Amino acid sequence: MEIDRIAARLRAAYARGPGVNHAGDDALPDRESMARAARLALSLLFPGYFTAEAPTRDQLDAWLLAQLAELQRLLDDGVQRAMRTAARADGSAEPAQAAPAARAVVAELLAELPDLRELVATDVEAAFEDSAVLRVFRKFRQKQTLRIGTNDVIRDRPLEEVTRDISRVAGPFVPEAGSLRVALEAPPAAAEHFARAAKKLSLDGAPLVVKAFPHLEADVGVGQHTLRVEVDGFAPVEQPGIEIRDGQTNQVRLTLQLLPARPTIVSDPAEADVYRAGGEKLGRAGTELTVPALEKLELEIRAPGWQTASVVLPALPPGGAYRHVVKLSRLAGPAERSSSAV
């Protein structure tokens, strides 16, 4: 069977009956948009709890308006789509006034958010338990009903009953997500530098907003992720294959390596070698050397026929360049030594 015929049959299958259909202009609400709406509603009830960044008092009014506008947009679209699907399921005509009807339903829902906040504000933990959600709605609208309407069909159902139905079917439509807690470990000698250094985190290439460590990133999609950490003065760290599981927090601790300092010792004469005092050779004079950062270091500059010179390097910043010039003294030859003896 040719691919175009398969595509045509699939397209026809999408159009037949109400069913589960997320393709086309008259599709059901998509999973990502509804999950986004749920997260927005929760963030309005508990600002700063579900995201790493919370609005300040000065930002609160603008933040509230932006969050509510986005939630209203998502719900307006979702309710209209649901109304059209319900009409097809009942065999009735598509609602002629779907847009204003949806806006009325959404406006009623949004108007209840302040009272719901008052109700759940004293018990954050219970507010997010499945059984507690039912109790909250039962207390909040115990005697109210939810009206679901199309053109000619209006059904009244107790909210408690509707909530149970939603709880039963909502699971598959909620994106699986977990959390990632990131801790960074720097060498003790570099603790002060680490505290002052600029830090960048990205997950799968997307930057994360970080205020402090350990950092908790919530609502991370289930699956494999790559974390990259960049801290000024330290070598970048990239950790692939971080597994996120639904409803769980993955703890990741990364050890940072301080970048070395890069001094250059210029010698006269130029043909000299640079050694750690009493230790190994570090390289040739006039070339960039690699030495530990943030610690003083005593060096020796040696050349055949010349007296060894000592140089004390200051504690250099990681990755920092440094230039020092030293002039060696020539060793006395046999004739010079005999004449000085006379």
C-alpha positions as CSV (number, residue, x, y, z in Angstrom):
1,M,0.0,0.0,0.0
2,E,1.4,3.4,-1.0
3,I,2.2,5.9,1.6
4,D,-0.2,8.5,0.3
5,R,-3.1,6.0,0.5
6,I,-2.1,5.2,4.1
7,A,-2.1,8.9,4.9
8,A,-5.5,9.4,3.3
9,R,-7.0,6.5,5.4
10,L,-5.5,7.8,8.6
11,R,-6.9,11.3,7.8
12,A,-10.3,9.8,7.3
13,A,-10.0,7.8,10.5
14,Y,-9.3,11.0,12.4
15,A,-12.4,12.6,11.1
16,R,-14.8,9.8,11.8
17,G,-16.8,10.1,15.1
18,P,-15.9,12.2,18.1
19,G,-13.5,9.7,19.7
20,V,-10.1,10.7,20.9
21,N,-8.8,13.2,18.3
22,H,-6.0,15.7,18.8
23,A,-5.4,16.6,15.1
24,G,-7.1,19.4,13.2
25,D,-8.8,22.7,14.1
26,D,-11.6,20.9,16.0
27,A,-9.3,18.7,18.0
28,L,-9.5,18.0,21.7
29,P,-7.3,20.0,24.0
30,D,-3.7,18.9,23.7
31,R,-1.9,17.3,26.7
32,E,0.8,19.9,26.9
33,S,-1.6,22.9,27.0
34,M,-3.7,21.3,29.7
35,A,-0.7,20.4,31.7
36,R,0.5,24.0,31.3
37,A,-2.9,25.3,32.5
38,A,-2.7,23.0,35.6
39,R,0.8,24.2,36.4
40,L,-0.4,27.9,36.0
41,A,-3.3,27.3,38.4
42,L,-1.1,25.7,41.0
43,S,1.5,28.5,40.7
44,L,-1.3,31.0,41.3
45,L,-2.4,29.2,44.4
46,F,1.2,28.9,45.7
47,P,3.5,31.4,44.0
48,G,7.1,30.4,44.3
49,Y,6.5,26.8,45.3
50,F,6.4,25.2,41.8
51,T,9.1,27.3,40.2
52,A,12.6,28.2,41.2
53,E,11.8,31.9,40.7
54,A,9.2,33.7,42.7
55,P,7.9,37.2,42.0
56,T,8.9,40.0,44.4
57,R,6.3,42.2,46.0
58,D,7.0,44.9,43.4
59,Q,6.6,42.3,40.6
60,L,3.5,40.6,42.0
61,D,0.8,42.6,40.3
62,A,2.3,42.3,36.8
63,W,3.1,38.6,37.4
64,L,-0.5,37.9,38.5
65,L,-2.0,39.6,35.4
66,A,0.4,37.7,33.1
67,Q,-0.3,34.3,34.7
68,L,-4.1,34.8,34.8
69,A,-4.1,36.0,31.1
70,E,-2.2,32.9,30.0
71,L,-4.4,30.6,32.1
72,Q,-7.5,32.2,30.7
73,R,-6.3,31.8,27.1
74,L,-5.5,28.1,27.6
75,L,-8.8,27.4,29.3
76,D,-10.8,29.4,26.8
77,D,-9.4,27.3,23.9
78,G,-9.6,24.0,25.8
79,V,-13.3,24.5,26.8
80,Q,-14.3,25.5,23.3
81,R,-12.7,22.4,21.9
82,A,-14.4,20.2,24.6
83,M,-17.8,21.8,23.8
84,R,-17.4,21.0,20.1
85,T,-16.4,17.5,20.9
86,A,-19.3,17.0,23.2
87,A,-21.7,18.3,20.5
88,R,-20.4,15.8,18.0
89,A,-20.7,13.0,20.6
90,D,-24.3,13.9,21.2
91,G,-25.0,14.2,17.5
92,S,-26.1,17.8,17.9
93,A,-25.0,20.9,15.9
94,E,-21.7,22.6,16.8
95,P,-22.4,25.3,19.4
96,A,-22.9,28.6,17.7
97,Q,-21.9,30.6,20.8
98,A,-19.0,28.4,21.9
99,A,-16.6,31.3,22.4
100,P,-18.8,33.4,24.8
101,A,-20.0,30.2,26.6
102,A,-16.4,29.1,27.1
103,R,-15.5,32.5,28.4
104,A,-18.3,32.4,30.9
105,V,-17.3,29.0,32.2
106,V,-13.6,30.1,32.5
107,A,-14.5,33.4,34.1
108,E,-16.5,31.6,36.8
109,L,-13.6,29.2,37.4
110,L,-11.0,32.0,37.7
111,A,-13.2,34.0,40.0
112,E,-13.1,31.1,42.5
113,L,-9.3,31.0,42.7
114,P,-9.0,33.6,45.5
115,D,-11.4,31.7,47.7
116,L,-9.7,28.4,46.9
117,R,-6.4,30.0,47.9
118,E,-7.8,31.0,51.3
119,L,-9.0,27.5,51.8
120,V,-5.8,25.6,50.9
121,A,-3.3,28.2,52.2
122,T,-3.0,26.6,55.6
123,D,-2.3,23.1,54.4
124,V,0.2,23.0,51.5
125,E,1.0,19.3,51.9
126,A,-2.6,18.2,52.0
127,A,-3.5,20.4,49.0
128,F,-1.4,18.2,46.7
129,E,-2.5,14.8,47.8
130,D,-5.0,13.2,45.5
131,S,-7.5,12.4,48.3
132,A,-7.1,15.9,49.7
133,V,-8.0,17.5,46.3
134,L,-11.4,15.9,46.5
135,R,-11.9,17.1,50.1
136,V,-10.9,20.6,49.1
137,F,-13.4,20.8,46.3
138,R,-16.1,19.1,48.4
139,K,-15.8,21.8,51.1
140,F,-15.5,24.5,48.6
141,R,-18.5,23.8,46.4
142,Q,-20.4,21.1,48.3
143,K,-23.8,22.3,47.2
144,Q,-22.9,23.6,43.8
145,T,-23.1,21.9,40.5
146,L,-21.1,22.0,37.4
147,R,-23.0,22.9,34.2
148,I,-21.8,21.3,31.0
149,G,-23.7,22.6,28.0
150,T,-24.0,22.4,24.2
151,N,-26.6,24.0,22.0
152,D,-29.5,22.0,23.2
153,V,-28.2,19.7,25.9
154,I,-27.5,20.9,29.5
155,R,-26.7,18.5,32.2
156,D,-26.3,19.3,35.9
157,R,-24.0,17.0,37.8
158,P,-22.6,17.4,41.4
159,L,-19.1,18.7,41.3
160,E,-18.0,15.9,43.6
161,E,-19.1,13.4,40.9
162,V,-17.4,15.3,38.1
163,T,-14.2,15.6,40.2
164,R,-14.1,11.9,40.7
165,D,-14.5,11.3,37.0
166,I,-11.7,13.8,36.2
167,S,-9.4,12.2,38.8
168,R,-10.0,8.8,37.3
169,V,-9.1,9.8,33.7
170,A,-6.7,12.7,34.3
171,G,-3.7,10.5,35.1
172,P,-2.8,9.5,31.5
173,F,-3.1,13.2,30.4
174,V,-0.7,14.6,33.0
175,P,2.8,14.6,31.7
176,E,5.2,12.5,33.7
177,A,7.8,14.6,35.4
178,G,10.2,14.5,38.3
179,S,12.7,16.9,39.8
180,L,16.5,17.3,39.7
181,R,18.5,18.5,42.6
182,V,22.0,19.7,41.7
183,A,24.8,20.2,44.2
184,L,28.3,21.4,43.3
185,E,31.5,20.6,45.2
186,A,34.6,22.8,44.9
187,P,38.0,22.1,46.4
188,P,38.2,23.6,50.0
189,A,41.0,26.0,49.0
190,A,38.7,27.4,46.3
191,A,35.6,27.8,48.4
192,E,35.8,31.6,48.6
193,H,36.4,31.9,44.8
194,F,33.5,29.5,44.2
195,A,31.2,31.6,46.3
196,R,31.9,34.7,44.2
197,A,32.1,33.1,40.8
198,A,29.4,33.5,38.2
199,K,27.6,30.2,37.6
200,K,25.5,28.9,34.6
201,L,23.5,25.7,34.5
202,S,21.7,24.3,31.4
203,L,19.6,21.2,30.9
204,D,19.6,19.8,27.4
205,G,20.9,23.1,26.2
206,A,18.2,25.2,27.9
207,P,19.5,27.6,30.6
208,L,18.2,27.2,34.1
209,V,17.5,30.0,36.6
210,V,19.7,29.4,39.6
211,K,19.8,31.4,42.8
212,A,21.7,29.1,45.1
213,F,23.1,25.6,45.6
214,P,21.9,23.0,46.0
215,H,19.5,23.9,43.2
216,L,16.2,22.2,42.8
217,E,14.7,22.1,39.2
218,A,11.1,21.0,39.3
219,D,8.9,19.7,36.5
220,V,11.6,17.9,34.5
221,G,10.3,15.6,31.9
222,V,10.8,11.9,32.4
223,G,13.7,10.4,30.5
224,Q,17.4,10.9,29.9
225,H,18.8,14.5,30.2
226,T,22.2,16.2,29.9
227,L,23.3,18.7,32.5
228,R,26.0,21.2,31.9
229,V,27.6,23.4,34.6
230,E,29.9,26.4,33.9
231,V,31.5,28.2,36.8
232,D,34.0,31.0,36.3
233,G,37.5,29.7,37.1
234,F,36.5,26.0,36.9
235,A,36.5,23.5,34.1
236,P,33.1,23.1,32.6
237,V,31.3,19.8,33.6
238,E,28.8,18.0,31.4
239,Q,26.9,15.1,32.8
240,P,24.9,13.1,30.2
241,G,22.5,10.3,30.9
242,I,20.7,11.8,34.0
243,E,17.6,9.7,34.5
244,I,14.4,11.4,35.6
245,R,11.6,9.3,36.8
246,D,8.0,10.3,37.4
247,G,7.4,11.8,40.8
248,Q,10.9,11.3,42.0
249,T,13.9,13.6,42.6
250,N,17.2,12.7,41.2
251,Q,20.2,13.9,43.3
252,V,23.3,14.9,41.2
253,R,26.5,16.0,42.9
254,L,29.3,17.3,40.6
255,T,32.9,17.9,41.6
256,L,34.5,21.0,40.1
257,Q,38.1,21.2,39.0
258,L,39.9,24.5,39.4
259,L,41.5,25.8,36.2
260,P,45.3,26.2,36.5
261,A,47.1,29.6,36.4
262,R,49.2,30.3,33.3
263,P,52.4,32.2,34.2
264,T,55.2,33.0,31.8
265,I,58.7,33.4,33.2
266,V,61.0,35.4,30.9
267,S,64.7,34.8,31.5
268,D,67.9,36.5,30.5
269,P,69.5,34.5,29.1
270,A,66.5,33.0,27.2
271,E,67.9,29.4,27.2
272,A,66.7,28.5,30.7
273,D,64.3,26.0,32.3
274,V,61.8,26.6,35.1
275,Y,61.5,24.2,38.0
276,R,59.3,23.9,41.0
277,A,61.7,24.7,43.9
278,G,63.4,21.4,44.8
279,G,61.0,19.6,42.4
280,E,60.1,18.8,38.9
281,K,60.6,20.8,35.7
282,L,57.6,22.9,34.7
283,G,58.8,24.0,31.3
284,R,61.0,26.3,29.3
285,A,61.5,30.0,30.2
286,G,59.6,32.2,27.9
287,T,56.7,29.7,27.4
288,E,53.3,29.6,29.1
289,L,53.4,27.3,32.1
290,T,50.7,25.5,34.0
291,V,50.7,25.8,37.8
292,P,48.0,25.4,40.5
293,A,45.9,28.5,41.0
294,L,45.2,30.3,44.3
295,E,48.4,29.3,46.0
296,K,51.9,30.8,46.3
297,L,54.6,28.9,44.4
298,E,58.4,29.1,44.6
299,L,60.2,28.5,41.4
300,E,63.8,28.0,40.3
301,I,65.2,29.2,37.0
302,R,68.2,27.2,35.9
303,A,70.6,27.5,33.0
304,P,74.0,25.9,32.4
305,G,76.8,28.3,33.4
306,W,74.4,30.6,35.3
307,Q,73.5,30.9,38.9
308,T,70.0,29.5,39.8
309,A,67.5,32.2,40.5
310,S,64.5,31.9,42.8
311,V,61.1,33.4,42.0
312,V,58.1,33.4,44.3
313,L,54.8,33.6,42.4
314,P,51.8,35.2,44.1
315,A,48.5,33.3,44.4
316,L,47.2,33.6,40.9
317,P,43.6,33.4,39.9
318,P,42.4,30.3,38.0
319,G,43.0,30.7,34.3
320,G,44.9,33.9,34.9
321,A,48.0,34.9,33.0
322,Y,51.1,36.3,34.7
323,R,54.5,37.5,33.3
324,H,57.7,37.8,35.3
325,V,61.1,38.7,34.1
326,V,64.3,37.5,35.8
327,K,68.0,38.1,34.9
328,L,70.5,35.4,35.8
329,S,74.0,36.0,37.0
330,R,76.8,34.2,35.2
331,L,78.9,31.7,37.1
332,A,82.5,32.6,37.6
333,G,84.9,30.8,35.2
334,P,88.3,29.1,36.3
335,A,90.3,32.3,35.5
336,E,87.9,34.5,37.4
337,R,88.0,32.2,40.4
338,S,91.9,32.1,40.5
339,S,92.2,35.8,40.1
340,S,89.7,36.4,42.9
341,A,91.7,34.0,45.1
342,V,94.9,36.1,44.6
